[in-house]
Amino acid sequence: MNYTADAPAVWDPSFTGADDCLLCSDQCVIRAEHYFVKGLIEIPVIGSDEVFSWGVWVSLSRDNFSRAADLWDTPGRESEKPYFGWLTTDLPLYSPTTLNLKTHVHTRPVGERPYVELEPTDHPLAVEQRTGITLDRVREIAAAVRHFDDSEQR
């Protein structure tokens, strides 16, 4: 019921090990100029209590990234106001691209990934987040993701 991106779309493997770059499971910094956090776009599954989620990367301003990092292990951090960010994960199942969709990143309790709320536009991903998807759509996404994963391994 979930799929995740390993890194922001702008990450390049050549950045690995550079002093001004970092990629871990929850945070990313590129050239000490671009800052990202990983969060979840959650989509309700119609007719069930299930939620489908995309693990995505969102760019934040330096100040918001620093604030989020400072509070990373702080109980009560979920009371923080949402941070504005830009989606930096390309989900190829959607057209037009999901890159640079406007978001709000909602911090959750320690140990939980942030919730990524898309701006309520007519983009298909934003519509799905607002209205939900069927179990058939979940199966369609799973098949498509497997297809993309297989294509990348060739």
N, C-alpha and C positions, 0 to 999 in steps of 0.2 A: 504493500500500500504506500510505498514511498520510493523515490529515486533521488539520487543526490549527485551534484557536480563536485569533482575533486578540487577544483580551483576556479577562480574568476576567469572569464573568457580572455582577459588580457595577460594572464600569467603565461610566461614562457619558461620551459625547463632550464634554459640557460641562466635564469635568475637564481637557481638553487645554489646555496652556499655564499652568495654575495652578501657583504656586510650590511647593505642597505635594503635587503629583501628578506622576507619571511613568509613562509607558507606552513601553517599548521592546520589542525582540523577545524578551528573556529575563527581564525583571524589570518589576514594576509596584508603584507605591506610590500609595495613595489617601489624601488628606488627612493625610499623615504619621502615619497610624494603622493602616493595613491594608497588609500586605506580601505580595507574591506572586512566585513564580518559575514559569517554564514548564518543563515536563518531558514525558516520553513514557510513556504507558501502552502497554506492548508486549504483543502477543498472538500467540502462535505460531500459524502456519497449519498445520493437521494435514496430514501427508503431504508436507511440503515443508520446505526450509530457510528459507523466507520468514517474516518477522515483519510483522504489521500493527501500526501504531501510531497512537494518538490523541495529538496535541499538545494538552496541557491545562495549565491554571493551578491552582496549589496555594497556598493561603494558609499563611504561616509566621508564627511569633511574631517579634516585633521582633528579639530576640536571635539566633534562628536565621537570619533574613534577613540581619542584619548580618554574621554569621559567614560565610554563603555568599557575600555580596558581597565581603568581605575576601579570600576565597580564590579569587575568580572566575578570576583569571589565574595562579594559583599551581600549578606542577607538583606532582603528588602529592596534590592535593586529594581524589582519589577514595578516599583512606584515611580520610576524615572519616566519622564515624558518621552513619547516616541521620537526617534531620530529620522530626519529626512534622508533618503538615499536613492541611488539609481541602481536598478537591477543590472548586474554584470554577468549574468548567466544566459547563454543562448540555448533555449529549449527548442530544438529543431522541429518539434511537432506543431509549432504554432507559426502562423503567418498573419500579419507581418512579424518580424523578429521580436523577441522578448527583450533584447538588449536595450538598455536605457529607459525602461519603463519607470515611472516615478513610484516611489514606495515610501512607506513609513515602517520603521523597524521598532517593534514593541519588545522591550526587554522583559524576560520572564524570570522566575526564581532561579537561583544558582543551580546549575546542572541541567537546565533546559535551554534549548536553542531559542533564539528570538523568533517571534512571529513576524512575518513579512506581509504587510497589508499593501496591496496594489492600489494605486489611484483608481477610483471607480470610472474607468473609461469603457469604450466599446471594444477594446482589445479582447480577443477570445479567452485569453488566460484570466484577465480581470473579470470577465463575465462568468467564467466557471467558478472563480473564487466566490463571487457573490451569490450565484444561483445553484451551485452544486453540479455534480456529474453523476451519471448512472454507472452501475457496475459494468455494463457493457463498454462504457467509455474507459473505465479503469483497465479492462482487458485490452482495449485498443491501444492505450498508452503503453501497457506492458509489452505488447507485441512490437510496437514501434521502437521502444527503447532497446529491446533485445536486438532488433534489426540494426539500429545505429551502432550498438556496441560491437556486433559482429562485423560490420563494415569497417570500423576503426581498427580492428585487430588484423585485417588483411593487409 
